Amino acid sequence: MGEDGVATIEHSPEAMRLVRRGASATGAQAHALFALANGLVGVEGVIDECAAMPCAYLPDAYVRRPIAYHESFPGYATATDTRIACPSPVLLRLHIDGEPVDFGAAELVDTESELDFASGQLCRVSRWRLAGGRTLEIAVDRIVPLAGAAAVASRIRIRPLDFGGAFELSLTYGIESAGAGGAEAGDPRISARLRPAWRTMPSLPGDPSTVTRFAQDAVELAYRQHVACPAAEVVAVDMGHVVRGALVAGGTLTIDRVVALASARGRPVDLAALDGVETDFDAIAKGQREAVGALWDGAAFAIDGDDAMTEALRFDLFHLHQSASRDPDHSIGAKGLTGEGYEGHYFWDAETFMLPVLALQAPGKARTLLAYRIGKLDRARAHAKALGHSRGALYPWRTIAGDECSSHYPTGSAQYHINGDIAYALGLYVAATGDEAFRLRAAEMLFETARMWIEIGAFDARRGGAFCIHGVTGPDEYSALVDNDFYTNAIARRHLGYAAETVDWLRARGDLAALAGAIGLDDDEIATWRKAADAMWLPVDAMLGINPQDDAFLGRPELPGLKTRDHGGPLLMRYHPMILFRHQVAKQGNVVQAMAMDLVSMPVSRQRRNLDYYSRVTTHDSTLSSVSFAIVAARLGEEAAALDFMRECAFVDLEDRHGNTSHGLHMAALAGSWLVLAQGWGGLRLDGPVPAFAPTLPSAWQGYRFRLQWRGSVIELAVDAAGCTYGLVSGAPLDILDHGRPLRVGAAPSTLARPTVKGAIFDLDGVLTDTAEDHYQAWQSLADTYGFAFDRAVNERLKGVDRAGSLRLILDQAGAAVDAGAFDAMLAEKNALYRTRLADYSPANLFAGVTGLFAELRAAGLKIGLASASRNAGDVVRLLGIADQFDFIADAGAVAHGKPAPDIFLACADGMGLAPNQCVGIEDAQAGISAIHAAGMVAIGIGSEEALPDADLHVPAVGDLTPGRILSAEQAAAARGRLSIGTGKVEDMPC
């Protein structure tokens, strides 16, 4: 245990490095795997002596090229940004005894590359057989300092094993070019890959001899090199340095090389941008170890029982943090700074997959990504105007400079959800950090983007006034230009709600008036945001019990051959887009994505139906798809599927699962692998006031740990078969929820057992709503009609009793008897009287706190059931607006015995797929409490202990109930060793 009481995480050397040998250490895939970056510059993991082509990436090094259309229309993107590889800062060329060494012709006897995640270094050793059988070994340690400037540092060791001689080592820059061709040319995942065509530029007055300038299009670069070799002569020459000396057989010559890089657009680089770069390799290495150590202090994790997954996630996180932008003028590309795929463009995945990890591990980097979007707000306004919108801002689907770069608007500009994704990321960042100053700074962007939903949506009278969004494309690009895309509607609702909350927050601070005046925001518009959020159309299909991906999706035919496809690449490379648009096939599941992000609260049973259905029709052609499916499957206990999906995203590049790692790493999938660990297995939810966890453990693992940062505190979760231990690593004590149970994580670790309760079963009358008066008036009217004595005192005895039992009690009290036919007629008459009174029911009749409680129960992973003695229960909950929030509604007419018999509670548990001892019942009547106990369940009474003496827990009203109290009742009953089940016979229990 550490001094703070938190167990330290031990990392095996194997889990802290990536090693490849031989052929697997060379080639384009290895270049991406072994790339180094620091958010300001990236360099591919090329072998120095073969690094003749451009292999570095600088955020500002992109060109803008016009897009040509045969038929163009207003609002089409006019140009695209394309990031280009910059001259190699690691190329070395060698002459021995005056003859150049041709490494292209030499035999590579052996090579090994090791990316060390503890030191932050790439260590590479290559052994070459040269002409004449001579053997040469070249070893290079390479660093791109995580906390430093845009620089690449190399320690080069040259060792001739069996010969000696004079040498000349040129440390210069690689600008040779080679265009993409073959299969790559038609791969839309690469898009418009551009051949670099750098030219060297003349020195400017005052340039030192160590500076080299380059240019291409509007981009200008400046490299400054420092070389140190105490054992040999170092001379600055054009485009670099030359080191001259003697090589001795078996001896080692060491050269340190540091290249600082800077870029500018449309002007020469000011060399001041190269100032302050550390040039001592040992100092750089020390600083790198410290920076990487700080990274793992906040992001440490371990998986006990799956070393391969541990190693993969270590690789994934290291690369994410390397490529995360440190320049507020830039975001993080889909390939980070590791390759040219997708032209270096920024997409929605930066905010939706990468930023959540950064916000919880390195919030300053998350802030930078959002600062980039704020800085491009005027371009987003211009984009909205170009598409014909009268107001607001619409962020481009793919971009670098801030303008739309997608030439295919159905799968580009139509993805309006990008606005909601940015708002989602902003809300998450502010919640995780408490950074109110940044929320204030971002408010204008939040409001301008919220306006877009009102621009493209409308209230539909045919759907009861629901707010519907038309003609958009969701994350699933195989369904384009649809109405009511589920993900888009869900993220829009979150966006509008957060914008309205931010209005209230600004108003309370006195900061609203100035901003509202500047952008013309008034109370009517804000009210429309709230109304649209409350009325957002997110339907459930009556036949399948799932959420339709969009209005048309479920009606489309399935794509022939989908179930037997050979998985020979994504469908978008084999079919015209319209073929895909016309079929029920998904590139990634929009509904599952919304579930993974907790955008919509829904019963656990519907979550499972959604997962099952969309698993069948989703191709997972997007590397993002496996992330959301893994999170949802893990939360639902689908262990095998969850682990398969997790492996898909965790190993996507390590095993080149999509065949395009050579174009750069899939940053969002790498980030997503950690989201699966935290949000999937850890059950982390970030949609409440504090982090909420519901940790589970797959049977294939013995345990796991992970850390995250919240409001400046770092906490660690250690999950095992019994439960979870929470520890405070640093910072102030932190409030969290575990399966809905509140916990303050402080200096001493706290362990909570995993609850056995998986479902909560509610009575209706007196628990969720008050229909007692309506029942009373109906019975009173019936009694008056037939002359039976009846009053409120008699009515009290009917609590929890079904309709037939209640009529028998009334007849007994009145001393009356009727035949079976008359009895049935009276039941029907009473029901008609009662249903007449129900006609005016609405959600306003729901007890306070029910909606919030249900959301908390679902967040805790609990199923929700209804076990009412009323045969009208289904109609009542529909009128109350909560019918779709239950996993199962028991049919009072289908059970043999009413309360106090256990039949209806047993039927409800069975309908939810749970054992009785996995459920808790909530009742307001003694007959119901008795029924719950008879079913073998814990009983929670809504009412006083005097009225419900046998209940295991008492709360005055359902609004006082929380998941924590429900689980504490279960734990208290378990601690007593038995449930407090009454011992009297059922027929002797009071009604």
Secondary structure, DSSP 8 states (H G I E B T S, - for coil): --TTS-------GGGGEEEEEGGGGSHHHHHHHT-EE-SS-EE----GGG--S--EE-TT-EEEEE---SS--TT---EEEEE--B-BSS-EEEEETTEE--TTTSEEEEEEEEEETTTTEEEEEEEEE-GGG-EEEEEEEEE--TTS-SEEEEEEEEEESS--EEEEEEE--B-------GGGGG-TTT-S------EEE---TT--TTEEEEEETTEEEEEEEEEE-TTSEEEEETTEEEEEEEE-TT--EEEEEEEEEEEEESS---GGGGTT----HHHHHHHHHHHHHHHHHHH-EEEET-HHHHHHHHHHHHHHHHHS---TT----TTTTS--GGGG-B-THIIIIIHHHHHHH-HHHHHHHHHHHHHTHHHHHHHHHHTT-SSS----SSBSSSS---S-GGGTTT-THHHHHHHHHHHHHHHHH--HHHHHHHHHHHHHHHHHHHHHEEEEGGGTTEEEE-SB--S-TTS-SBSS-HHHHHHHHHHHHHHHHHHHHHHHHT-HHHHHHHHT--HHHHHHHHHHHHTB-----TTT-S--SSTTGGGS---TTGGG----S-GGGTS-HHHHHTSS-BSS-HHHHHHHTT-S---HHHHHHHHHHHHHHB---STTHHHHHHHHHHHTT-HHHHHHHHHHHHTTTTTTTTS-GGG---HHHHHHHHHIIIIIIS--B-SSSS-EE-----TT-SEEEEEEEETTEEEEEEE-SSEEEEEEEESS-EEEEETTEEEEE-SS-EEEE-----EEEE-SBTTTB--HHHHHHHHHHHHHHHT----HHHHHTTTT--HHHHHHHHHHHHT----HHHHHHHHHHHHHHHHHHHTT--GGGB-TTHHHHHHHHHHTT-EEEE--S-TTHHHHHHHHT-GGG-SEE--GGGSSS-TTSSHHHHHHHHHTT--GGGEEEEESSHHHHHHHHHTT-EEEEES-TTT-TT-SEEESSGGG--HHHHHHHHHHHHHHTS-----S-GGGS--
